[in-house]
Amino acid sequence: MNSAIRRLAVAAIILMLALMANSTYLQAFRSNEINGRNDNKRVRDSQFSVNRGPILIGSTPVAQSKPSNDSYKYQRTYASGPVYAPVTGYYAYVFGRGGIELTMNSELNGSDPSMAFRRMIDVISNRPQQGGSVTLTLNAAAQQAAYSGLGKQTGAVVAIEPKTGRILAMATTPSYDPNRLASHDLKKAAAAWDDLTKDADRPLSNRAAQELYPPGSTFKLVTAAAALSSGKYTPETKTNSPAELVLPQTTVPLVNEDHKNCGGSNNATLTVALQWSCNTAFGSVGLALGPDALREQAAKFGFGARPLAELPSVATSQFPGDPNEPQTAQSAIGQFDVRATPLQMAMVAAGIANKGEVMKPYLVQNVKTPDLKTVTETKPETLHQAVTPEVAAQLNAMMVNVVNNGTGKPGRIDGIQVAGKTGTAQTSKDRPPFAWFTAFAPADDPKIAVAVLVEKADVARDDIAGGKLAAPIAKKVMEAVLNQ
């Protein structure tokens, strides 16, 4: 009997010790994770009573908390909500958080370890908890130009400051109004969520960073970079550029979109091939270089790595793993299984603009406490040296020629040299193509690099779709920055 009691007592002690150990572990090591969960109702109720810090563009709040007359004390509001929604995200009672509201949640609600001293002062002085501010890198004029330029089209725009990696614009359409999700009328918020999640156009998706697309002829910049970097090509090297390129292992040829040879020649130079976006020329270059060279060059521009941890679910751009020869030729012109985000193609243009140096893109400039003490300040950081300054200068001149004399003419800006590249991409005959344009300006001292994607292009040819649909949007965004 006594031994049974002892065993029971030992078991109870072990269970108590396990419970204490688990409680200590949760509080010491997992408290931030548990508190940050979107489905933690107790924490959610508490946080809705916190004066959440603003998200700023310069000194202007695009998201802020205002006193509320209901049980939640503060109402989150969004100025120009759909314009900034892909970046700010939303802060909702039932549906949690998205965008910067999610990734910078602890800073915005004041619970981040970096603000521990501030919280201690608040406790001592009996002041309510208050969140810190997050200042974004976005340029208000560029952001508005990007959103307005897209209009009712489905697409995305990303603009980057080449020398620093600061993101100046990130807009997508269709967008949504975060104010609807932030409503304290939970029935209305639920109805808004239902509308948005059932919408076939996926307005909650950040097409600029979360969606992958075939980059089409904008990828020819990567192929040209690999060619020039190999030492086997110069801008004046002649290519094999007939109207149709016979590919190994298949009877299906690679064709130019106008079904003609390149600029009137079967042996166009690399510069002319880029000017007129010749598929056969770049397909033949891709075959000569091989898939490994293309993949390695793409990786130097950022393919294969996830950029921009400041946003959730950012997609990783991809070059196919082991393409055969016909697939390599298709990959060299941004088709087959090549996939990229608009953010990635903006990084390609920005890297060329910055003398071959690709900077790490970032969206958060700084975080400050409520009393305006800086907690963190983002500094520019090099990601890769994608090409040498000499190769970058060659690509720069070739891209200027595209805008001045080739498919990129709609991207020209009076009095300013623009370097750019058009593109279209089609995944199937049943779907409209995607129109692309990526560019930077001024070409001699770049202040902005931009990539524009328009889905459901109503025209198929590269010189029409990319130039007609995407280039004018890029022009407006570049002008918004350059005219300041």
HULIN-V631361 format. One line per field, one symbol per residue. ss: DSSP state (a for helix, b for strand, c for the rest). phi: phi as a letter, one per 40 degrees, with the letter a starting at -180 (. if undefined). A space follows every 10 residues. Layout:
ss = ???
phi = ???
//
This chain:
ss = caaaaaaaaa aaaaaaaaaa aaaaaaaaac aaaaaccccc aaaaaaaccc bcccbbbccb bbbbbbbccc cccbbbbbcc aaaaaaaacc bbcccbbcaa aaacaaaaac ccaaaaaaaa aaaacccccb ccbbbbccca aaaaaaaaaa ccccbbbbbb cccccbbbbb bbbccccaaa aacccaaaaa aaaaaaaacc cccccccccc ccbccaaaaa aaaaaaaaac cccccccbcc cccbbccccc cccbbccccc cbccbcccba aaaaacccaa aaaaaaaaac aaaaaaaaaa accccccccc cccccccbcc ccccaaaaaa aaccccccbb caaaaaaaaa aaacccbbbc cbcbbbbbcc cccbbbbccc cbbbbcccaa aaaaaaaaaa aaaaacccaa acbccbcbbb bbbbbccccc cccbbbbbbb bccccccbbb bbbbcccccc caaaaaaaaa aaaaaaaaaa aacc
phi = .ccccccccc cccccccccc ccccccccbb cccccccccc cccccccccc ccccbbbgbc cbaabbdbcb ccgbbcbbcf dccbdcccga bbccbgbafc dccbdccccg ccdcbccccc cccccgcccb ccbbcccdcd cccccccccc fccciabbbb cdcbgcccaa bbbcbabcdc ccdccccccc cccccccccc cfccccccbb bbbccfcccc cccccccccc gcbbdbccbc bccbbcbcga ccccbcccfb ccfgbcbccd ccccdbfccc cccccccccg cccccccccc chcgbccfcc bcfccccbbd cacccccccc ccbgbfbcba cddccccccc ccccfgcccc cabbcabbcd cgcccbbcbd accaccacdc cdcccdcccc cdccbbccdc ccbdgbcbba acababcacc bcccbbabaa acccacbaba bbbbcfccbb cdcccccccc cccddccccd cccc
//
